Amino acid sequence: MQFTAVFRKTPEGYIGFVEELPGANTQGSTLEEARSNLAEAVELVLEANRALSEESMQGQEVIREPLVLADE
């Protein structure tokens, strides 16, 4: 799976977000810093979503399995 990172130059540096993942956004004084920060933001958003999902399903019988999306 691949995400699309979008970066925009600002007077302070760069802002970035991931088109496919609402909530994954960041900023940095350089493009490299913004890229690194965005990768960390994606990890944090996915981690938070997993925790919320586990909490909402607590005590319920569910099936969890890996989902791999192949390139088209």
Sequence and secondary structure as in RCSB ss.txt:
>XXXX:A:sequence
MQFTAVFRKTPEGYIGFVEELPGANTQGSTLEEARSNLAEAVELVLEANRALSEESMQGQEVIREPLVLADE
>XXXX:A:secstr
    EEEEEETTEEEEEETTSTT EEEESSHHHHHHHHHHHHHHHHHHHHHHHHHHTTTS            
